[in-house]
Amino acid sequence: AFHFYNKLSEIYYSNPPAYSKKFPDVFSNFQQRCINEQQMVNKQAYRMYRSSRKMTSHFLTVTVDGYCQEALDLVEENIDE
């Protein structure tokens, strides 16, 4: 993850005027979706926690891993462009 974000940073800072309109928007939709889904994730985790702590831990791990992978995919797509 560090190398992807570092590469994206290098690309941006190599010519900020050229990328200043694109880069702020790279993650905005993703970030907004994560914010919008946070309450649902919390409610689901709370419901699960009452019956199984192990299942809740697995659910949260898989959910966060999915968000992390999606963020890395966005970075990789933008590096390729």
SEFIZA-3560 file (N, C-alpha, C; in Angstrom, 3 decimals):
REM SEFIZA-3560
<numar><xx>0.832</xx><yy>-1.183</yy><zz>0.000</zz><atom>N</atom></numar>
<numar><xx>0.000</xx><yy>0.000</yy><zz>0.000</zz><atom>CA</atom></numar>
<numar><xx>0.883</xx><yy>1.256</yy><zz>0.000</zz><atom>C</atom></numar>
<numar><xx>1.929</xx><yy>1.224</yy><zz>0.809</zz><atom>N</atom></numar>
<numar><xx>2.811</xx><yy>2.397</yy><zz>0.884</zz><atom>CA</atom></numar>
<numar><xx>3.358</xx><yy>2.746</yy><zz>-0.497</zz><atom>C</atom></numar>
<numar><xx>3.805</xx><yy>1.757</yy><zz>-1.241</zz><atom>N</atom></numar>
<numar><xx>4.419</xx><yy>2.024</yy><zz>-2.540</zz><atom>CA</atom></numar>
<numar><xx>3.412</xx><yy>2.609</yy><zz>-3.530</zz><atom>C</atom></numar>
<numar><xx>2.165</xx><yy>2.114</yy><zz>-3.497</zz><atom>N</atom></numar>
<numar><xx>1.137</xx><yy>2.663</yy><zz>-4.386</zz><atom>CA</atom></numar>
<numar><xx>0.866</xx><yy>4.130</yy><zz>-4.056</zz><atom>C</atom></numar>
<numar><xx>0.654</xx><yy>4.423</yy><zz>-2.770</zz><atom>N</atom></numar>
<numar><xx>0.363</xx><yy>5.799</yy><zz>-2.381</zz><atom>CA</atom></numar>
<numar><xx>1.565</xx><yy>6.704</yy><zz>-2.595</zz><atom>C</atom></numar>
<numar><xx>2.749</xx><yy>6.187</yy><zz>-2.374</zz><atom>N</atom></numar>
<numar><xx>3.957</xx><yy>6.963</yy><zz>-2.606</zz><atom>CA</atom></numar>
<numar><xx>4.100</xx><yy>7.290</yy><zz>-4.095</zz><atom>C</atom></numar>
<numar><xx>3.845</xx><yy>6.330</yy><zz>-4.948</zz><atom>N</atom></numar>
<numar><xx>3.929</xx><yy>6.553</yy><zz>-6.390</zz><atom>CA</atom></numar>
<numar><xx>2.901</xx><yy>7.584</yy><zz>-6.834</zz><atom>C</atom></numar>
<numar><xx>1.684</xx><yy>7.471</yy><zz>-6.317</zz><atom>N</atom></numar>
<numar><xx>0.645</xx><yy>8.445</yy><zz>-6.652</zz><atom>CA</atom></numar>
<numar><xx>1.056</xx><yy>9.845</yy><zz>-6.207</zz><atom>C</atom></numar>
<numar><xx>1.652</xx><yy>9.942</yy><zz>-5.039</zz><atom>N</atom></numar>
<numar><xx>2.134</xx><yy>11.215</yy><zz>-4.529</zz><atom>CA</atom></numar>
<numar><xx>3.241</xx><yy>11.778</yy><zz>-5.424</zz><atom>C</atom></numar>
<numar><xx>4.151</xx><yy>10.925</yy><zz>-5.853</zz><atom>N</atom></numar>
<numar><xx>5.231</xx><yy>11.361</yy><zz>-6.750</zz><atom>CA</atom></numar>
<numar><xx>4.672</xx><yy>11.898</yy><zz>-8.060</zz><atom>C</atom></numar>
<numar><xx>3.670</xx><yy>11.218</yy><zz>-8.589</zz><atom>N</atom></numar>
<numar><xx>3.065</xx><yy>11.667</yy><zz>-9.842</zz><atom>CA</atom></numar>
<numar><xx>2.442</xx><yy>13.044</yy><zz>-9.650</zz><atom>C</atom></numar>
<numar><xx>1.681</xx><yy>13.191</yy><zz>-8.591</zz><atom>N</atom></numar>
<numar><xx>1.017</xx><yy>14.475</yy><zz>-8.331</zz><atom>CA</atom></numar>
<numar><xx>2.038</xx><yy>15.594</yy><zz>-8.165</zz><atom>C</atom></numar>
<numar><xx>3.019</xx><yy>15.378</yy><zz>-7.317</zz><atom>N</atom></numar>
<numar><xx>3.974</xx><yy>16.449</yy><zz>-7.020</zz><atom>CA</atom></numar>
<numar><xx>4.986</xx><yy>16.686</yy><zz>-8.135</zz><atom>C</atom></numar>
<numar><xx>5.015</xx><yy>15.836</yy><zz>-9.147</zz><atom>N</atom></numar>
<numar><xx>5.890</xx><yy>16.092</yy><zz>-10.287</zz><atom>CA</atom></numar>
<numar><xx>5.359</xx><yy>17.258</yy><zz>-11.123</zz><atom>C</atom></numar>
<numar><xx>4.039</xx><yy>17.481</yy><zz>-11.069</zz><atom>N</atom></numar>
<numar><xx>3.432</xx><yy>18.575</yy><zz>-11.823</zz><atom>CA</atom></numar>
<numar><xx>2.059</xx><yy>18.901</yy><zz>-11.217</zz><atom>C</atom></numar>
<numar><xx>2.016</xx><yy>19.510</yy><zz>-10.042</zz><atom>N</atom></numar>
<numar><xx>0.742</xx><yy>19.776</yy><zz>-9.361</zz><atom>CA</atom></numar>
<numar><xx>-0.306</xx><yy>20.510</yy><zz>-10.203</zz><atom>C</atom></numar>
<numar><xx>0.070</xx><yy>21.522</yy><zz>-10.997</zz><atom>N</atom></numar>
<numar><xx>-0.974</xx><yy>22.189</yy><zz>-11.787</zz><atom>CA</atom></numar>
<numar><xx>-1.698</xx><yy>21.250</yy><zz>-12.763</zz><atom>C</atom></numar>
<numar><xx>-0.954</xx><yy>20.299</yy><zz>-13.295</zz><atom>N</atom></numar>
<numar><xx>-1.567</xx><yy>19.372</yy><zz>-14.250</zz><atom>CA</atom></numar>
<numar><xx>-2.524</xx><yy>18.394</yy><zz>-13.581</zz><atom>C</atom></numar>
<numar><xx>-2.278</xx><yy>18.086</yy><zz>-12.328</zz><atom>N</atom></numar>
<numar><xx>-3.079</xx><yy>17.070</yy><zz>-11.642</zz><atom>CA</atom></numar>
<numar><xx>-4.016</xx><yy>17.636</yy><zz>-10.581</zz><atom>C</atom></numar>
<numar><xx>-3.969</xx><yy>18.927</yy><zz>-10.346</zz><atom>N</atom></numar>
<numar><xx>-4.720</xx><yy>19.502</yy><zz>-9.225</zz><atom>CA</atom></numar>
<numar><xx>-6.233</xx><yy>19.357</yy><zz>-9.356</zz><atom>C</atom></numar>
<numar><xx>-6.741</xx><yy>19.268</yy><zz>-10.570</zz><atom>N</atom></numar>
<numar><xx>-8.194</xx><yy>19.088</yy><zz>-10.741</zz><atom>CA</atom></numar>
<numar><xx>-8.597</xx><yy>17.630</yy><zz>-10.625</zz><atom>C</atom></numar>
<numar><xx>-7.746</xx><yy>16.724</yy><zz>-11.024</zz><atom>N</atom></numar>
<numar><xx>-8.089</xx><yy>15.311</yy><zz>-11.013</zz><atom>CA</atom></numar>
<numar><xx>-7.945</xx><yy>14.694</yy><zz>-9.628</zz><atom>C</atom></numar>
<numar><xx>-6.841</xx><yy>14.940</yy><zz>-8.968</zz><atom>N</atom></numar>
<numar><xx>-6.537</xx><yy>14.202</yy><zz>-7.750</zz><atom>CA</atom></numar>
<numar><xx>-7.466</xx><yy>14.454</yy><zz>-6.565</zz><atom>C</atom></numar>
<numar><xx>-7.967</xx><yy>15.640</yy><zz>-6.361</zz><atom>N</atom></numar>
<numar><xx>-8.898</xx><yy>15.758</yy><zz>-5.228</zz><atom>CA</atom></numar>
<numar><xx>-10.146</xx><yy>14.893</yy><zz>-5.407</zz><atom>C</atom></numar>
<numar><xx>-10.504</xx><yy>14.629</yy><zz>-6.656</zz><atom>N</atom></numar>
<numar><xx>-11.712</xx><yy>13.850</yy><zz>-6.923</zz><atom>CA</atom></numar>
<numar><xx>-11.484</xx><yy>12.347</yy><zz>-6.966</zz><atom>C</atom></numar>
<numar><xx>-10.244</xx><yy>11.906</yy><zz>-6.953</zz><atom>N</atom></numar>
<numar><xx>-9.948</xx><yy>10.487</yy><zz>-7.070</zz><atom>CA</atom></numar>
<numar><xx>-10.659</xx><yy>9.677</yy><zz>-5.990</zz><atom>C</atom></numar>
<numar><xx>-10.600</xx><yy>10.160</yy><zz>-4.778</zz><atom>N</atom></numar>
<numar><xx>-11.170</xx><yy>9.397</yy><zz>-3.672</zz><atom>CA</atom></numar>
<numar><xx>-12.490</xx><yy>9.950</yy><zz>-3.148</zz><atom>C</atom></numar>
<numar><xx>-12.961</xx><yy>11.072</yy><zz>-3.655</zz><atom>N</atom></numar>
<numar><xx>-14.138</xx><yy>11.709</yy><zz>-3.053</zz><atom>CA</atom></numar>
<numar><xx>-15.376</xx><yy>10.817</yy><zz>-3.083</zz><atom>C</atom></numar>
<numar><xx>-15.678</xx><yy>10.166</yy><zz>-4.201</zz><atom>N</atom></numar>
<numar><xx>-16.849</xx><yy>9.274</yy><zz>-4.257</zz><atom>CA</atom></numar>
<numar><xx>-16.674</xx><yy>8.085</yy><zz>-3.324</zz><atom>C</atom></numar>
<numar><xx>-15.484</xx><yy>7.529</yy><zz>-3.326</zz><atom>N</atom></numar>
<numar><xx>-15.198</xx><yy>6.388</yy><zz>-2.450</zz><atom>CA</atom></numar>
<numar><xx>-15.334</xx><yy>6.791</yy><zz>-0.982</zz><atom>C</atom></numar>
<numar><xx>-14.756</xx><yy>7.921</yy><zz>-0.622</zz><atom>N</atom></numar>
<numar><xx>-14.835</xx><yy>8.391</yy><zz>0.763</zz><atom>CA</atom></numar>
<numar><xx>-16.279</xx><yy>8.642</yy><zz>1.177</zz><atom>C</atom></numar>
<numar><xx>-17.046</xx><yy>9.258</yy><zz>0.306</zz><atom>N</atom></numar>
<numar><xx>-18.439</xx><yy>9.546</yy><zz>0.636</zz><atom>CA</atom></numar>
<numar><xx>-19.228</xx><yy>8.253</yy><zz>0.810</zz><atom>C</atom></numar>
<numar><xx>-18.980</xx><yy>7.269</yy><zz>-0.027</zz><atom>N</atom></numar>
<numar><xx>-19.668</xx><yy>5.974</yy><zz>0.104</zz><atom>CA</atom></numar>
<numar><xx>-19.296</xx><yy>5.307</yy><zz>1.416</zz><atom>C</atom></numar>
<numar><xx>-18.015</xx><yy>5.356</yy><zz>1.790</zz><atom>N</atom></numar>
<numar><xx>-17.588</xx><yy>4.773</yy><zz>3.069</zz><atom>CA</atom></numar>
<numar><xx>-18.283</xx><yy>5.457</yy><zz>4.242</zz><atom>C</atom></numar>
<numar><xx>-18.380</xx><yy>6.771</yy><zz>4.179</zz><atom>N</atom></numar>
<numar><xx>-19.059</xx><yy>7.521</yy><zz>5.233</zz><atom>CA</atom></numar>
<numar><xx>-20.538</xx><yy>7.131</yy><zz>5.288</zz><atom>C</atom></numar>
<numar><xx>-21.161</xx><yy>7.051</yy><zz>4.120</zz><atom>N</atom></numar>
<numar><xx>-22.574</xx><yy>6.689</yy><zz>4.067</zz><atom>CA</atom></numar>
<numar><xx>-22.830</xx><yy>5.267</yy><zz>4.579</zz><atom>C</atom></numar>
<numar><xx>-21.917</xx><yy>4.367</yy><zz>4.338</zz><atom>N</atom></numar>
<numar><xx>-22.086</xx><yy>2.965</yy><zz>4.744</zz><atom>CA</atom></numar>
<numar><xx>-21.681</xx><yy>2.710</yy><zz>6.190</zz><atom>C</atom></numar>
<numar><xx>-20.989</xx><yy>3.655</yy><zz>6.813</zz><atom>N</atom></numar>
<numar><xx>-20.473</xx><yy>3.445</yy><zz>8.161</zz><atom>CA</atom></numar>
<numar><xx>-21.569</xx><yy>3.109</yy><zz>9.168</zz><atom>C</atom></numar>
<numar><xx>-22.668</xx><yy>3.808</yy><zz>9.117</zz><atom>N</atom></numar>
<numar><xx>-23.752</xx><yy>3.554</yy><zz>10.067</zz><atom>CA</atom></numar>
<numar><xx>-24.320</xx><yy>2.145</yy><zz>9.880</zz><atom>C</atom></numar>
<numar><xx>-24.471</xx><yy>1.702</yy><zz>8.636</zz><atom>N</atom></numar>
<numar><xx>-24.965</xx><yy>0.354</yy><zz>8.367</zz><atom>CA</atom></numar>
<numar><xx>-23.984</xx><yy>-0.688</yy><zz>8.882</zz><atom>C</atom></numar>
<numar><xx>-22.706</xx><yy>-0.472</yy><zz>8.664</zz><atom>N</atom></numar>
<numar><xx>-21.679</xx><yy>-1.406</yy><zz>9.139</zz><atom>CA</atom></numar>
<numar><xx>-21.705</xx><yy>-1.477</yy><zz>10.666</zz><atom>C</atom></numar>
<numar><xx>-21.814</xx><yy>-0.329</yy><zz>11.309</zz><atom>N</atom></numar>
<numar><xx>-21.882</xx><yy>-0.300</yy><zz>12.773</zz><atom>CA</atom></numar>
<numar><xx>-23.093</xx><yy>-1.059</yy><zz>13.301</zz><atom>C</atom></numar>
<numar><xx>-24.258</xx><yy>-0.834</yy><zz>12.698</zz><atom>N</atom></numar>
<numar><xx>-25.478</xx><yy>-1.524</yy><zz>13.139</zz><atom>CA</atom></numar>
<numar><xx>-25.350</xx><yy>-3.028</yy><zz>12.959</zz><atom>C</atom></numar>
<numar><xx>-24.840</xx><yy>-3.439</yy><zz>11.809</zz><atom>N</atom></numar>
<numar><xx>-24.664</xx><yy>-4.870</yy><zz>11.550</zz><atom>CA</atom></numar>
<numar><xx>-23.680</xx><yy>-5.485</yy><zz>12.548</zz><atom>C</atom></numar>
<numar><xx>-22.589</xx><yy>-4.798</yy><zz>12.807</zz><atom>N</atom></numar>
<numar><xx>-21.597</xx><yy>-5.311</yy><zz>13.759</zz><atom>CA</atom></numar>
<numar><xx>-22.195</xx><yy>-5.408</yy><zz>15.158</zz><atom>C</atom></numar>
<numar><xx>-22.986</xx><yy>-4.430</yy><zz>15.546</zz><atom>N</atom></numar>
<numar><xx>-23.611</xx><yy>-4.453</yy><zz>16.871</zz><atom>CA</atom></numar>
<numar><xx>-24.569</xx><yy>-5.642</yy><zz>16.995</zz><atom>C</atom></numar>
<numar><xx>-25.386</xx><yy>-5.868</yy><zz>15.961</zz><atom>N</atom></numar>
<numar><xx>-26.309</xx><yy>-7.014</yy><zz>15.981</zz><atom>CA</atom></numar>
<numar><xx>-25.544</xx><yy>-8.328</yy><zz>16.092</zz><atom>C</atom></numar>
<numar><xx>-24.479</xx><yy>-8.429</yy><zz>15.340</zz><atom>N</atom></numar>
<numar><xx>-23.688</xx><yy>-9.663</yy><zz>15.352</zz><atom>CA</atom></numar>
<numar><xx>-22.989</xx><yy>-9.856</yy><zz>16.688</zz><atom>C</atom></numar>
<numar><xx>-22.507</xx><yy>-8.769</yy><zz>17.266</zz><atom>N</atom></numar>
<numar><xx>-21.743</xx><yy>-8.834</yy><zz>18.512</zz><atom>CA</atom></numar>
<numar><xx>-22.561</xx><yy>-9.446</yy><zz>19.640</zz><atom>C</atom></numar>
<numar><xx>-23.851</xx><yy>-9.183</yy><zz>19.636</zz><atom>N</atom></numar>
<numar><xx>-24.716</xx><yy>-9.726</yy><zz>20.687</zz><atom>CA</atom></numar>
<numar><xx>-24.787</xx><yy>-11.242</yy><zz>20.639</zz><atom>C</atom></numar>
<numar><xx>-24.543</xx><yy>-11.832</yy><zz>19.483</zz><atom>N</atom></numar>
<numar><xx>-24.609</xx><yy>-13.288</yy><zz>19.399</zz><atom>CA</atom></numar>
<numar><xx>-23.249</xx><yy>-13.960</yy><zz>19.227</zz><atom>C</atom></numar>
<numar><xx>-22.308</xx><yy>-13.271</yy><zz>18.585</zz><atom>N</atom></numar>
<numar><xx>-21.013</xx><yy>-13.913</yy><zz>18.351</zz><atom>CA</atom></numar>
<numar><xx>-19.911</xx><yy>-12.866</yy><zz>18.173</zz><atom>C</atom></numar>
<numar><xx>-19.035</xx><yy>-12.790</yy><zz>19.142</zz><atom>N</atom></numar>
<numar><xx>-17.914</xx><yy>-11.847</yy><zz>19.037</zz><atom>CA</atom></numar>
<numar><xx>-16.958</xx><yy>-12.272</yy><zz>17.923</zz><atom>C</atom></numar>
<numar><xx>-16.756</xx><yy>-13.554</yy><zz>17.782</zz><atom>N</atom></numar>
<numar><xx>-15.842</xx><yy>-14.051</yy><zz>16.747</zz><atom>CA</atom></numar>
<numar><xx>-16.376</xx><yy>-13.709</yy><zz>15.350</zz><atom>C</atom></numar>
<numar><xx>-17.664</xx><yy>-13.893</yy><zz>15.147</zz><atom>N</atom></numar>
<numar><xx>-18.262</xx><yy>-13.587</yy><zz>13.854</zz><atom>CA</atom></numar>
<numar><xx>-18.190</xx><yy>-12.079</yy><zz>13.587</zz><atom>C</atom></numar>
<numar><xx>-18.377</xx><yy>-11.273</yy><zz>14.617</zz><atom>N</atom></numar>
<numar><xx>-18.290</xx><yy>-9.826</yy><zz>14.478</zz><atom>CA</atom></numar>
<numar><xx>-16.881</xx><yy>-9.405</yy><zz>14.076</zz><atom>C</atom></numar>
<numar><xx>-15.905</xx><yy>-9.996</yy><zz>14.718</zz><atom>N</atom></numar>
<numar><xx>-14.513</xx><yy>-9.692</yy><zz>14.387</zz><atom>CA</atom></numar>
<numar><xx>-14.223</xx><yy>-10.044</yy><zz>12.928</zz><atom>C</atom></numar>
<numar><xx>-14.695</xx><yy>-11.190</yy><zz>12.493</zz><atom>N</atom></numar>
<numar><xx>-14.490</xx><yy>-11.617</yy><zz>11.107</zz><atom>CA</atom></numar>
<numar><xx>-15.201</xx><yy>-10.661</yy><zz>10.140</zz><atom>C</atom></numar>
<numar><xx>-16.448</xx><yy>-10.311</yy><zz>10.455</zz><atom>N</atom></numar>
<numar><xx>-17.218</xx><yy>-9.390</yy><zz>9.622</zz><atom>CA</atom></numar>
<numar><xx>-16.490</xx><yy>-8.053</yy><zz>9.456</zz><atom>C</atom></numar>
<numar><xx>-16.018</xx><yy>-7.484</yy><zz>10.562</zz><atom>N</atom></numar>
<numar><xx>-15.329</xx><yy>-6.200</yy><zz>10.498</zz><atom>CA</atom></numar>
<numar><xx>-14.001</xx><yy>-6.300</yy><zz>9.751</zz><atom>C</atom></numar>
<numar><xx>-13.285</xx><yy>-7.395</yy><zz>9.963</zz><atom>N</atom></numar>
<numar><xx>-12.017</xx><yy>-7.594</yy><zz>9.264</zz><atom>CA</atom></numar>
<numar><xx>-12.235</xx><yy>-7.671</yy><zz>7.759</zz><atom>C</atom></numar>
<numar><xx>-13.215</xx><yy>-8.452</yy><zz>7.340</zz><atom>N</atom></numar>
<numar><xx>-13.498</xx><yy>-8.610</yy><zz>5.911</zz><atom>CA</atom></numar>
<numar><xx>-13.998</xx><yy>-7.297</yy><zz>5.308</zz><atom>C</atom></numar>
<numar><xx>-14.855</xx><yy>-6.589</yy><zz>6.046</zz><atom>N</atom></numar>
<numar><xx>-15.391</xx><yy>-5.323</yy><zz>5.554</zz><atom>CA</atom></numar>
<numar><xx>-14.281</xx><yy>-4.289</yy><zz>5.363</zz><atom>C</atom></numar>
<numar><xx>-13.445</xx><yy>-4.121</yy><zz>6.371</zz><atom>N</atom></numar>
<numar><xx>-12.353</xx><yy>-3.144</yy><zz>6.287</zz><atom>CA</atom></numar>
<numar><xx>-11.347</xx><yy>-3.560</yy><zz>5.212</zz><atom>C</atom></numar>
<numar><xx>-11.058</xx><yy>-4.846</yy><zz>5.123</zz><atom>N</atom></numar>
<numar><xx>-10.149</xx><yy>-5.326</yy><zz>4.080</zz><atom>CA</atom></numar>
<numar><xx>-10.706</xx><yy>-4.998</yy><zz>2.694</zz><atom>C</atom></numar>
<numar><xx>-12.001</xx><yy>-5.134</yy><zz>2.525</zz><atom>N</atom></numar>
<numar><xx>-12.625</xx><yy>-4.800</yy><zz>1.242</zz><atom>CA</atom></numar>
<numar><xx>-12.461</xx><yy>-3.332</yy><zz>0.908</zz><atom>C</atom></numar>
<numar><xx>-12.670</xx><yy>-2.461</yy><zz>1.906</zz><atom>N</atom></numar>
<numar><xx>-12.477</xx><yy>-1.030</yy><zz>1.680</zz><atom>CA</atom></numar>
<numar><xx>-11.015</xx><yy>-0.724</yy><zz>1.343</zz><atom>C</atom></numar>
<numar><xx>-10.098</xx><yy>-1.352</yy><zz>2.045</zz><atom>N</atom></numar>
<numar><xx>-8.665</xx><yy>-1.127</yy><zz>1.783</zz><atom>CA</atom></numar>
<numar><xx>-8.292</xx><yy>-1.570</yy><zz>0.379</zz><atom>C</atom></numar>
<numar><xx>-8.788</xx><yy>-2.728</yy><zz>-0.020</zz><atom>N</atom></numar>
<numar><xx>-8.479</xx><yy>-3.228</yy><zz>-1.365</zz><atom>CA</atom></numar>
<numar><xx>-9.059</xx><yy>-2.310</yy><zz>-2.430</zz><atom>C</atom></numar>
<numar><xx>-10.260</xx><yy>-1.821</yy><zz>-2.190</zz><atom>N</atom></numar>
<numar><xx>-10.876</xx><yy>-0.899</yy><zz>-3.147</zz><atom>CA</atom></numar>
<numar><xx>-10.072</xx><yy>0.402</yy><zz>-3.262</zz><atom>C</atom></numar>
<numar><xx>-9.585</xx><yy>0.904</yy><zz>-2.138</zz><atom>N</atom></numar>
<numar><xx>-8.754</xx><yy>2.115</yy><zz>-2.158</zz><atom>CA</atom></numar>
<numar><xx>-7.460</xx><yy>1.862</yy><zz>-2.940</zz><atom>C</atom></numar>
<numar><xx>-6.852</xx><yy>0.706</yy><zz>-2.717</zz><atom>N</atom></numar>
<numar><xx>-5.632</xx><yy>0.379</yy><zz>-3.471</zz><atom>CA</atom></numar>
<numar><xx>-5.921</xx><yy>0.259</yy><zz>-4.957</zz><atom>C</atom></numar>
<numar><xx>-7.061</xx><yy>-0.322</yy><zz>-5.313</zz><atom>N</atom></numar>
<numar><xx>-7.420</xx><yy>-0.434</yy><zz>-6.719</zz><atom>CA</atom></numar>
<numar><xx>-7.602</xx><yy>0.951</yy><zz>-7.363</zz><atom>C</atom></numar>
<numar><xx>-8.204</xx><yy>1.885</yy><zz>-6.611</zz><atom>N</atom></numar>
<numar><xx>-8.339</xx><yy>3.255</yy><zz>-7.132</zz><atom>CA</atom></numar>
<numar><xx>-6.981</xx><yy>3.895</yy><zz>-7.380</zz><atom>C</atom></numar>
<numar><xx>-6.063</xx><yy>3.701</yy><zz>-6.450</zz><atom>N</atom></numar>
<numar><xx>-4.718</xx><yy>4.251</yy><zz>-6.614</zz><atom>CA</atom></numar>
<numar><xx>-4.049</xx><yy>3.630</yy><zz>-7.834</zz><atom>C</atom></numar>
<numar><xx>-4.134</xx><yy>2.326</yy><zz>-7.943</zz><atom>N</atom></numar>
<numar><xx>-3.493</xx><yy>1.634</yy><zz>-9.065</zz><atom>CA</atom></numar>
<numar><xx>-4.065</xx><yy>2.098</yy><zz>-10.399</zz><atom>C</atom></numar>
<numar><xx>-5.382</xx><yy>2.262</yy><zz>-10.472</zz><atom>N</atom></numar>
<numar><xx>-6.015</xx><yy>2.756</yy><zz>-11.699</zz><atom>CA</atom></numar>
<numar><xx>-5.480</xx><yy>4.133</yy><zz>-12.076</zz><atom>C</atom></numar>
<numar><xx>-5.312</xx><yy>4.989</yy><zz>-11.086</zz><atom>N</atom></numar>
<numar><xx>-4.853</xx><yy>6.348</yy><zz>-11.367</zz><atom>CA</atom></numar>
<numar><xx>-3.376</xx><yy>6.412</yy><zz>-11.686</zz><atom>C</atom></numar>
<numar><xx>-2.613</xx><yy>5.487</yy><zz>-11.173</zz><atom>N</atom></numar>
<numar><xx>-1.198</xx><yy>5.413</yy><zz>-11.543</zz><atom>CA</atom></numar>
<numar><xx>-1.086</xx><yy>5.012</yy><zz>-13.012</zz><atom>C</atom></numar>
<numar><xx>-1.927</xx><yy>4.060</yy><zz>-13.414</zz><atom>N</atom></numar>
<numar><xx>-1.897</xx><yy>3.588</yy><zz>-14.802</zz><atom>CA</atom></numar>
<numar><xx>-2.324</xx><yy>4.669</yy><zz>-15.800</zz><atom>C</atom></numar>
<numar><xx>-3.209</xx><yy>5.582</yy><zz>-15.346</zz><atom>N</atom></numar>
<numar><xx>-3.639</xx><yy>6.657</yy><zz>-16.244</zz><atom>CA</atom></numar>
<numar><xx>-2.533</xx><yy>7.665</yy><zz>-16.393</zz><atom>C</atom></numar>
//
